[in-house]
Amino acid sequence: MPSDETIKGLERGLLVLQVMQSKAVASLAELHAETRISKPSLLRILNTLQRAGLVNRRMADGLYRLSAFSGMVRRGDRHDRIAEAAAPVLARLCEKVSWPSDLFVPAGDRMEFRETSRPYSPFVQSFSSKLVGLHVGWLMTGVGRAYLAWCPEREREAILRRLRLSDIPEDRLAREPKRLEAILSETRSRGYGTRDPGYLSGRYGSLPRGDGMAAIAVPLLEGRRVYGSINILWIRTAYTVEDFATRHLADLQQAAHEIVAALQRGKN
C-alpha cells in the first residue's frame, strides 16, 4: 500500500527553496516570517543548502539568495554569478592581508557595487558594509580605471561616448581624450588602477564626501573580456599607493585570477 509518510526535514528545506525562488535576496527574519520555521532550525536548513551549493549568503549584508550556479534561478543577472564567485575569494584575501576588498561590475554610465569583504576586516569600524547597489563613476575611481584600461577598445569607446554627454563633474575627463589615455596607459604599465588624487568618494552623481581611503584595483580579465574589477582599500595615511602595491598587488592579482577561474568552472 502507498505510504503517506513524509520526511519533515526535506519538506521544510523545499519550503525554504520555494520561498527563496520568489525573492532576489532574503534575511533570516524574512524567511522565518514566511515559513514559520524556528530560526535555529532555519539556520540548519540554510547551512545544509549552502553546503549543497543551492543557497549563497552575501558577505556584504548577510542576506541569503539562491545560488546563481545552482540552475534554480532564471538567467537574468549575470553579475550575480560574478559576485558569488568572488565572495569566498575576497574573504580569503581579507584574511591574508587584513584590509577589505570590493567587487564592482559595469552598469552603463557607472559601476555598481556588488560584494565586499568589509565585514571581515579588523578595520571594519572605518567602513560601512551597506553598500550593495551603490554606483560609482568610471573615470576617477581605481575600479573604473582598471576596467577601462583592459576592456576591449570598442567597449571602452561605447562607455566614453556616454560619459562625454554627461554633465556630472566627475565625468569631465571623458572630454579630455589625451589626458585620459595617458592615465589608462599608466594604469596598464603599473598593472593596477588607483583613485584620482582629487577623488573624494561618494555615490555617483551626488555630493562627494571624503572617506579617508585609498585603493588599488585590478580587472577580472578572461582573454579580452573583463567581468568587473576588484580592489583593496586601506586608510590613506597608513601607506602610499606605491608602498601598498609593493606589499599586496600580487595578492590582489591572484585573487582576480581565482575569481575568473571559478567563473570558468561554473560554465562547465
FENUR-V149703 format. One record per residue. N is the residue number from 1. RES is the residue in three letters. SS is DSSP state (alpha for helix, beta for strand, coil for the rest). OMEGA is omega in whole degrees, -180 to 180 (NA if undefined). NEAR is the number of other C-alpha atoms within 8 Angstrom. Layout:
BEGIN
n->{N | N}
res->{RES | RES}
ss->{SS | SS}
omega->{OMEGA | OMEGA}
near->{NEAR | NEAR}
END
This chain:
BEGIN
n->{1 | 2 | 3 | 4 | 5 | 6 | 7 | 8 | 9 | 10 | 11 | 12 | 13 | 14 | 15 | 16 | 17 | 18 | 19 | 20 | 21 | 22 | 23 | 24 | 25 | 26 | 27 | 28 | 29 | 30 | 31 | 32 | 33 | 34 | 35 | 36 | 37 | 38 | 39 | 40 | 41 | 42 | 43 | 44 | 45 | 46 | 47 | 48 | 49 | 50 | 51 | 52 | 53 | 54 | 55 | 56 | 57 | 58 | 59 | 60 | 61 | 62 | 63 | 64 | 65 | 66 | 67 | 68 | 69 | 70 | 71 | 72 | 73 | 74 | 75 | 76 | 77 | 78 | 79 | 80 | 81 | 82 | 83 | 84 | 85 | 86 | 87 | 88 | 89 | 90 | 91 | 92 | 93 | 94 | 95 | 96 | 97 | 98 | 99 | 100 | 101 | 102 | 103 | 104 | 105 | 106 | 107 | 108 | 109 | 110 | 111 | 112 | 113 | 114 | 115 | 116 | 117 | 118 | 119 | 120 | 121 | 122 | 123 | 124 | 125 | 126 | 127 | 128 | 129 | 130 | 131 | 132 | 133 | 134 | 135 | 136 | 137 | 138 | 139 | 140 | 141 | 142 | 143 | 144 | 145 | 146 | 147 | 148 | 149 | 150 | 151 | 152 | 153 | 154 | 155 | 156 | 157 | 158 | 159 | 160 | 161 | 162 | 163 | 164 | 165 | 166 | 167 | 168 | 169 | 170 | 171 | 172 | 173 | 174 | 175 | 176 | 177 | 178 | 179 | 180 | 181 | 182 | 183 | 184 | 185 | 186 | 187 | 188 | 189 | 190 | 191 | 192 | 193 | 194 | 195 | 196 | 197 | 198 | 199 | 200 | 201 | 202 | 203 | 204 | 205 | 206 | 207 | 208 | 209 | 210 | 211 | 212 | 213 | 214 | 215 | 216 | 217 | 218 | 219 | 220 | 221 | 222 | 223 | 224 | 225 | 226 | 227 | 228 | 229 | 230 | 231 | 232 | 233 | 234 | 235 | 236 | 237 | 238 | 239 | 240 | 241 | 242 | 243 | 244 | 245 | 246 | 247 | 248 | 249 | 250 | 251 | 252 | 253 | 254 | 255 | 256 | 257 | 258 | 259 | 260 | 261 | 262 | 263 | 264 | 265 | 266 | 267 | 268}
res->{MET | PRO | SER | ASP | GLU | THR | ILE | LYS | GLY | LEU | GLU | ARG | GLY | LEU | LEU | VAL | LEU | GLN | VAL | MET | GLN | SER | LYS | ALA | VAL | ALA | SER | LEU | ALA | GLU | LEU | HIS | ALA | GLU | THR | ARG | ILE | SER | LYS | PRO | SER | LEU | LEU | ARG | ILE | LEU | ASN | THR | LEU | GLN | ARG | ALA | GLY | LEU | VAL | ASN | ARG | ARG | MET | ALA | ASP | GLY | LEU | TYR | ARG | LEU | SER | ALA | PHE | SER | GLY | MET | VAL | ARG | ARG | GLY | ASP | ARG | HIS | ASP | ARG | ILE | ALA | GLU | ALA | ALA | ALA | PRO | VAL | LEU | ALA | ARG | LEU | CYS | GLU | LYS | VAL | SER | TRP | PRO | SER | ASP | LEU | PHE | VAL | PRO | ALA | GLY | ASP | ARG | MET | GLU | PHE | ARG | GLU | THR | SER | ARG | PRO | TYR | SER | PRO | PHE | VAL | GLN | SER | PHE | SER | SER | LYS | LEU | VAL | GLY | LEU | HIS | VAL | GLY | TRP | LEU | MET | THR | GLY | VAL | GLY | ARG | ALA | TYR | LEU | ALA | TRP | CYS | PRO | GLU | ARG | GLU | ARG | GLU | ALA | ILE | LEU | ARG | ARG | LEU | ARG | LEU | SER | ASP | ILE | PRO | GLU | ASP | ARG | LEU | ALA | ARG | GLU | PRO | LYS | ARG | LEU | GLU | ALA | ILE | LEU | SER | GLU | THR | ARG | SER | ARG | GLY | TYR | GLY | THR | ARG | ASP | PRO | GLY | TYR | LEU | SER | GLY | ARG | TYR | GLY | SER | LEU | PRO | ARG | GLY | ASP | GLY | MET | ALA | ALA | ILE | ALA | VAL | PRO | LEU | LEU | GLU | GLY | ARG | ARG | VAL | TYR | GLY | SER | ILE | ASN | ILE | LEU | TRP | ILE | ARG | THR | ALA | TYR | THR | VAL | GLU | ASP | PHE | ALA | THR | ARG | HIS | LEU | ALA | ASP | LEU | GLN | GLN | ALA | ALA | HIS | GLU | ILE | VAL | ALA | ALA | LEU | GLN | ARG | GLY | LYS | ASN}
ss->{coil | coil | coil | coil | coil | coil | coil | alpha | alpha | alpha | alpha | alpha | alpha | alpha | alpha | alpha | alpha | alpha | alpha | alpha | alpha | coil | coil | coil | coil | beta | coil | alpha | alpha | alpha | alpha | alpha | alpha | alpha | alpha | coil | coil | coil | alpha | alpha | alpha | alpha | alpha | alpha | alpha | alpha | alpha | alpha | alpha | alpha | alpha | coil | coil | coil | beta | beta | beta | coil | coil | coil | coil | coil | coil | beta | beta | beta | coil | coil | coil | coil | coil | coil | coil | coil | coil | coil | coil | alpha | alpha | alpha | alpha | alpha | alpha | alpha | alpha | alpha | alpha | alpha | alpha | alpha | alpha | alpha | alpha | alpha | alpha | alpha | alpha | coil | coil | coil | coil | beta | beta | beta | beta | beta | coil | coil | coil | coil | beta | beta | beta | beta | beta | beta | coil | alpha | alpha | alpha | coil | coil | coil | alpha | alpha | alpha | coil | coil | coil | coil | coil | coil | coil | coil | beta | beta | coil | coil | coil | coil | coil | alpha | alpha | alpha | alpha | alpha | alpha | alpha | alpha | alpha | coil | coil | alpha | alpha | alpha | alpha | alpha | alpha | alpha | alpha | alpha | alpha | alpha | alpha | coil | coil | coil | coil | alpha | alpha | alpha | alpha | alpha | alpha | alpha | coil | alpha | alpha | alpha | alpha | alpha | alpha | alpha | alpha | alpha | alpha | alpha | alpha | alpha | alpha | coil | coil | beta | beta | coil | coil | coil | coil | coil | coil | coil | coil | coil | coil | coil | coil | coil | coil | coil | coil | coil | coil | beta | beta | beta | beta | beta | beta | beta | beta | beta | beta | coil | coil | beta | beta | beta | beta | beta | beta | beta | beta | beta | beta | beta | coil | coil | coil | coil | coil | alpha | alpha | alpha | alpha | alpha | alpha | alpha | alpha | alpha | alpha | alpha | alpha | alpha | alpha | alpha | alpha | alpha | alpha | alpha | alpha | alpha | alpha | alpha | alpha | alpha | alpha | alpha | coil}
omega->{179 | 180 | 177 | 176 | 178 | 177 | -173 | -179 | 179 | 179 | -178 | 177 | 178 | 177 | 179 | 179 | 180 | 179 | -177 | 177 | -180 | -175 | 173 | 176 | -180 | 174 | 176 | -179 | 179 | 179 | 177 | -178 | -176 | -177 | -174 | 174 | -180 | -177 | 177 | 178 | 180 | 177 | 178 | 178 | -179 | 178 | 178 | 180 | 176 | 180 | 179 | 179 | -178 | -178 | 180 | 176 | -177 | -180 | -171 | -175 | 177 | -180 | -179 | 175 | 174 | 180 | 178 | -180 | -173 | -175 | -178 | -179 | 177 | -178 | -176 | -173 | -178 | -177 | 174 | 178 | 180 | -180 | -179 | 178 | -176 | -169 | -178 | 180 | 179 | 177 | 179 | 179 | 179 | 178 | -178 | -172 | 179 | -180 | -175 | 179 | 175 | 170 | 174 | 179 | -180 | 179 | 178 | -177 | -179 | 173 | -175 | 178 | -178 | -179 | -179 | 173 | -177 | 178 | -178 | -174 | 174 | 179 | -175 | 179 | -178 | -172 | 169 | -178 | -177 | -171 | -177 | -177 | 177 | 178 | 173 | -178 | 179 | -158 | -177 | -176 | 176 | -178 | 179 | -180 | 178 | 180 | -176 | -177 | -174 | -179 | 179 | -175 | -179 | 178 | -180 | -179 | 178 | 177 | -176 | 177 | 177 | -174 | 178 | -180 | -176 | 173 | 177 | -173 | -177 | 177 | -176 | -177 | 178 | 179 | 175 | -170 | -178 | 179 | -179 | 180 | 176 | 179 | -178 | 177 | 177 | 178 | 179 | -178 | 179 | -176 | 179 | 173 | 176 | -179 | 171 | -180 | -179 | -177 | -176 | -179 | -178 | -180 | -180 | 177 | 179 | 178 | -180 | 176 | 180 | 178 | 177 | -176 | 167 | -177 | 164 | -174 | 177 | 180 | 168 | -166 | 174 | -173 | 177 | -179 | 176 | 180 | -175 | 179 | 172 | -179 | 160 | 180 | 174 | 178 | -169 | -177 | -177 | -177 | 166 | 177 | -178 | 179 | -179 | 179 | 177 | -179 | -163 | -180 | -179 | 177 | -180 | 179 | 178 | 178 | 178 | 178 | -179 | 179 | 179 | 178 | 178 | 178 | 178 | 178 | -179 | 178 | -174 | NA}
near->{2 | 3 | 4 | 4 | 4 | 5 | 6 | 6 | 6 | 7 | 9 | 10 | 10 | 8 | 9 | 10 | 9 | 8 | 11 | 13 | 10 | 6 | 8 | 8 | 9 | 11 | 9 | 11 | 7 | 8 | 13 | 12 | 7 | 7 | 9 | 7 | 8 | 7 | 9 | 6 | 8 | 11 | 9 | 8 | 10 | 9 | 8 | 8 | 11 | 11 | 7 | 7 | 10 | 12 | 13 | 11 | 9 | 12 | 11 | 13 | 8 | 8 | 11 | 12 | 13 | 15 | 13 | 10 | 8 | 10 | 7 | 9 | 9 | 5 | 5 | 4 | 6 | 7 | 8 | 9 | 11 | 11 | 11 | 12 | 11 | 11 | 13 | 8 | 11 | 14 | 10 | 8 | 13 | 14 | 9 | 6 | 7 | 10 | 12 | 14 | 14 | 14 | 14 | 13 | 12 | 9 | 7 | 6 | 9 | 11 | 14 | 13 | 14 | 13 | 14 | 14 | 15 | 14 | 9 | 10 | 12 | 7 | 8 | 10 | 6 | 5 | 7 | 8 | 9 | 6 | 8 | 10 | 7 | 8 | 10 | 12 | 13 | 13 | 10 | 12 | 14 | 15 | 17 | 14 | 15 | 17 | 13 | 10 | 10 | 11 | 11 | 8 | 6 | 6 | 8 | 10 | 8 | 8 | 10 | 9 | 8 | 9 | 11 | 10 | 6 | 8 | 6 | 7 | 6 | 9 | 13 | 12 | 10 | 11 | 6 | 8 | 8 | 6 | 8 | 10 | 8 | 8 | 8 | 12 | 9 | 8 | 14 | 11 | 6 | 7 | 7 | 12 | 16 | 15 | 11 | 8 | 4 | 5 | 8 | 8 | 8 | 10 | 10 | 8 | 7 | 6 | 6 | 8 | 7 | 7 | 6 | 7 | 8 | 11 | 12 | 16 | 15 | 16 | 14 | 13 | 13 | 8 | 4 | 8 | 8 | 12 | 11 | 12 | 16 | 15 | 14 | 12 | 11 | 11 | 9 | 9 | 6 | 6 | 10 | 8 | 10 | 7 | 8 | 10 | 9 | 7 | 7 | 9 | 11 | 7 | 8 | 14 | 9 | 8 | 11 | 13 | 10 | 9 | 13 | 11 | 8 | 9 | 11 | 8 | 7 | 7 | 5 | 4}
END
